[in-house]
Amino acid sequence: MKYKYKKKHNNFFKYIFVVVVIGLIIASIYFVYYQDKNGLSELEGDSGNKGLGNISVVENVKMALHEYDNINPLLSHNREVLNFTKLIFEPLINISPEYSLEFCLAKTCEYKGDNKYEIKLDTGAKWHDGSDFKAEDVLFTFQKIQEGDSIYKANIGNIASMESSDDETVVIKVNNYDPFFEFSLDFPIVCKKYYDGEDFNASSKIPIGTGMYKIASNTQFSLLLTKNTKWAELHNRQQMTESITVQKYSSIGEAYNAFKMGNVDIINTGMTDYQQYIGTMGYNIKTYTGRSYEYIAFNCNDSILGDKAVRRAINYAINKDTINTSVFYGNKIVSNGFLDYGSFLYNGENLISYDQEKAKQELLNNGWSNADGTWKKDDKTIDINIVVNNDNKDRINVARNIKNQLSEIGIKVHVKEVSRDRYNQYRSDKNYDMMLCGVNNSISPRLNSFYGSGNIANYSCDEQLDSIEGIRNAQRKANEEVPYIGLYRNKWTIILHPSVGGELKPNAYGPYNNFDRWYRQL
């Protein structure tokens, strides 16, 4: 009996072992499939079923916000507050995912001459409390931005005056005519009547807007946004998500930890090392191009770099992917122009791509020779300084990388590391050879600073920069003549729970574009 019991006992454990092994195999297969489907993968713009069909959708989506300051968009200086409050407040004119203009609270904007614009408003729009949107709200918003230190103050810098003749008409007079003035009308509009008798800056009232979501509550630890059933666009667009909980955290580290714990579904971040906090699997990402742009400026009046062939050869000889990989470990987005952040006006015609042989041939075809390892033409030798500010380690490393790349085709470069003050002096005097520069691109496609009179590169461009055709032609010409070389942009990432999908079209102006088409599946 003892032997039989022992045999049955052993068989029992064998069965258990087999079941466990089979279970592990099944789990492994599912895990690999699940990670391939829902792991660290880049989502396409439309990652879900537009009609949803029989898909069940979670009513609430949770977003993360760190270092909260103020929910009023005219008072907040927190980038992420300004991002998600675009779901609550609306501007006169919106910026599309392609950076084109979309009328929102304005129905029309017409230039009337004498530096005046007439704006007709959408008086069908309602505030979250049901009251009518009127011209007085636009004037009130302009006044509050003008009085305070709002981040939108730059938007109204060219506005001399604003007045209304009736509830649906606003007339704006600008100091200087700007063909792209409408791009500055993307600031959020707030309700005048709602703040009657209130100190706007100190008010404790929950703000109201006209957007697709309204604020239901604002506590120490979270904000609750719910569907706006009075939204003017409701007949065209229906929010798939009933409510949004915005969890407040004191740091991005806390937000990452909450995401790992499953307490957050969506994080928008400009940090490139987020994987150190949340790992590499179990979530999706959607990356988009930031507005921080780094580039090389050439002095087109220089005796050497005034030769277009030299600038073109340098462009051919620089491998931007190598810079991105070796200096930034792939955490930048390679860039080719001032408007290649997603703008509908970007023109990539005549772009030069990396090719060392073409670089050499460009010089040879234009009278340069390289008999002793140095490029010479007449009494000139290609021996160039590249200026960088010594308080920017990234630029120093990029400059050294460029130096090494150009040395491979015989172009001699010296990296000139100077103080910030000296760097700015070089830039203002425009007496450098090459210079590494950076800019935060405006939402406006205005290119006057780069191609217009007095530009940093001493570059002569005869294109009219006040029209779409002129801007595209200017880019085409510059791509050929190379007064600048675009290098890279910063990268932003939206980190998503695997079940979050929809029409994701983030850009630097609005990470949550088309949020009415975002959802989380059960």
C-alpha positions, 0 to 999 in steps of 0.5 A, spaced: 500 500 500 505 504 501 508 503 494 502 504 491 500 510 494 507 513 493 506 511 485 500 515 485 503 521 489 508 521 483 503 521 478 499 526 481 505 531 481 507 529 474 500 531 472 501 538 475 508 539 472 505 537 465 499 542 466 504 548 469 508 547 463 503 547 458 500 553 461 507 557 461 507 555 453 500 558 452 502 564 456 508 565 453 505 565 446 500 570 448 505 574 452 509 575 445 503 576 441 500 581 446 507 585 446 507 585 439 500 588 438 500 592 444 507 593 447 512 599 445 510 600 438 509 606 434 502 608 433 499 610 426 495 616 426 489 612 426 490 606 430 483 604 431 476 603 428 473 609 426 466 606 427 468 602 433 462 597 431 461 592 437 467 595 441 466 596 448 469 603 450 471 605 457 467 611 459 473 614 463 480 615 461 486 617 466 491 623 464 497 625 468 499 632 470 505 634 474 507 641 477 500 643 476 499 651 477 492 654 475 487 651 471 485 658 468 489 658 461 490 665 461 494 664 468 497 658 467 505 657 465 504 649 465 505 646 458 501 640 459 495 645 463 495 649 456 495 642 452 489 639 455 485 645 456 484 646 449 479 640 450 476 645 455 477 652 452 477 654 444 480 660 440 478 664 435 482 660 430 484 653 431 491 650 428 490 643 425 494 637 425 498 640 419 498 647 422 493 650 417 488 655 420 481 652 422 475 657 424 473 655 431 469 661 435 470 665 429 467 664 422 470 669 418 477 673 419 477 679 413 482 684 412 479 690 411 485 695 409 488 700 414 491 694 418 484 692 420 481 685 420 474 684 421 472 678 425 465 675 425 463 670 431 460 664 431 454 666 436 451 659 436 457 657 441 455 656 448 459 657 454 459 651 459 453 654 463 449 655 457 450 662 456 451 665 449 458 667 447 459 674 445 464 679 442 465 682 449 468 675 451 473 676 446 475 683 448 475 681 455 480 676 454 484 681 450 484 685 456 486 680 461 492 677 457 494 685 456 494 686 463 497 680 466 503 676 464 500 670 460 504 666 456 499 668 450 502 675 451 506 674 445 500 673 441 497 680 442 503 683 441 502 686 434 494 688 436 494 696 437 486 696 439 480 691 439 473 693 439 466 690 437 460 694 434 455 688 435 455 681 439 458 678 433 463 682 430 470 684 433 474 689 429 482 688 430 487 694 428 494 691 428 501 696 429 504 692 422 501 688 417 502 681 418 500 676 412 500 671 417 496 675 423 491 669 423 495 664 426 496 669 432 489 668 434 489 661 437 489 663 444 483 661 448 477 665 450 474 666 457 467 668 459 466 675 461 460 675 464 462 669 468 467 673 472 463 679 473 465 682 480 470 677 481 478 678 481 480 674 475 487 673 477 485 670 484 478 667 483 477 660 486 471 659 481 472 653 476 473 656 469 468 655 464 469 654 456 466 652 450 470 646 448 468 639 448 469 638 455 467 642 461 470 641 468 466 638 473 471 638 479 478 640 481 481 637 487 487 637 490 489 631 487 485 631 480 481 634 475 474 631 472 472 633 465 466 631 463 462 631 456 460 638 454 453 637 451 452 644 449 458 643 444 457 647 438 460 641 434 456 636 437 452 635 431 458 633 427 463 630 432 461 626 438 466 625 444 467 617 444 470 618 452 465 620 457 469 623 462 477 624 463 480 624 470 487 628 470 491 626 476 495 631 479 502 629 481 508 633 484 513 630 479 514 627 472 517 621 476 510 620 480 506 620 474 511 615 471 510 610 477 502 611 477 502 609 469 506 603 471 501 601 476 495 602 472 493 608 475 494 613 468 492 611 461 496 617 458 502 621 459 505 626 454 512 627 455 518 631 452 523 626 456 527 621 452 529 617 458 522 615 460 524 607 459 528 608 465 522 609 469 516 605 465 520 599 462 520 598 454 514 593 454 506 593 455 504 600 452 504 604 446 507 610 444 506 616 439 511 620 437 511 627 434 516 633 432 517 638 437 518 646 435 525 646 438 530 646 432 537 646 431 541 648 424 547 651 421 547 658 419 553 660 414 555 667 413 554 668 405 558 674 405 564 670 407 570 669 402 569 662 402 562 660 404 560 665 400 561 660 394 555 656 394 559 650 392 562 650 398 556 650 402 553 645 398 559 640 399 558 641 406 551 639 406 552 633 402 558 631 407 554 631 413 550 625 415 545 627 420 543 620 422 550 619 424 549 626 429 543 623 432 545 616 433 552 618 436 550 624 440 543 623 442 542 616 441 537 616 436 533 621 441 532 627 436 528 627 429 532 629 423 530 635 420 531 638 413 528 645 414 525 651 418 518 648 416 519 641 417 515 640 423 509 638 420 507 644 416 502 644 410 507 649 407 514 645 408 517 644 401 522 639 400 524 640 393 531 640 391 534 637 398 541 635 398 542 628 401 548 625 405 553 623 399 561 624 400 562 623 393 557 628 391 560 633 396 567 632 393 564 632 386 561 639 387 567 642 389 571 639 383 566 641 378 566 648 381 574 649 380 576 647 387 582 642 387 585 637 393 592 635 391 595 635 398 589 633 402 587 641 402 581 644 398 584 650 394 581 655 389 586 660 386 589 663 393 583 661 397 583 655 402 577 651 405 579 652 412 573 654 417 571 656 424 564 653 427 562 657 432 558 654 438 556 657 445 561 653 451 555 653 455 551 648 451 555 641 451 550 638 446 552 643 441 559 642 442 559 635 441 555 636 435 560 641 432 566 636 433 562 630 430 561 635 424 568 637 424 570 629 424 565 628 418 568 634 414 575 632 415 573 625 411 573 629 405 578 634 406 575 640 409 578 643 415 574 645 420 576 648 427 570 648 433 570 655 436 567 654 443 566 661 446 562 664 452 554 666 451 556 673 450 561 672 445 556 667 441 551 673 441 556 678 439 558 673 433 550 672 431 548 680 431 555 682 428 554 676 423 562 676 422 562 668 423 564 662 418 559 657 420 555 657 427 550 652 430 544 655 432 537 654 435 530 656 435 523 655 437 519 655 431 513 659 431 506 656 429 506 661 424 510 659 417 513 666 417 520 665 414 522 673 414 527 672 420 531 667 416 530 669 408 528 676 409 532 682 410 537 682 415 537 675 416 543 671 420 546 668 414 547 675 410 543 671 405 539 674 399 532 672 397 528 675 392 522 671 393 516 675 396 515 672 403 508 674 404 504 669 400 504 661 400 507 661 393 513 665 396 514 661 402 514 655 398 519 658 392 523 661 398 524 654 401 526 651 394 531 656 392 534 655 399 534 648 399 539 649 393 543 654 395 544 652 402 544 658 406 542 654 412 543 646 414 537 643 418 540 638 423 535 636 428 528 637 432 526 635 439 522 629 440 515 629 444 512 622 446 505 620 448 505 614 452 499 610 452 495 604 455 495 598 450 487 599 450 487 606 448 486 608 440 483 612 436 485 618 431 491 620 434 494 626 430 498 630 435 503 636 434 507 641 438 501 646 438 496 640 440 498 633 442 490 632 444 488 633 437 481 630 435 481 627 442 473 626 441 476 620 436 480 617 442 478 612 446 480 606 451 477 599 450 474 595 455 
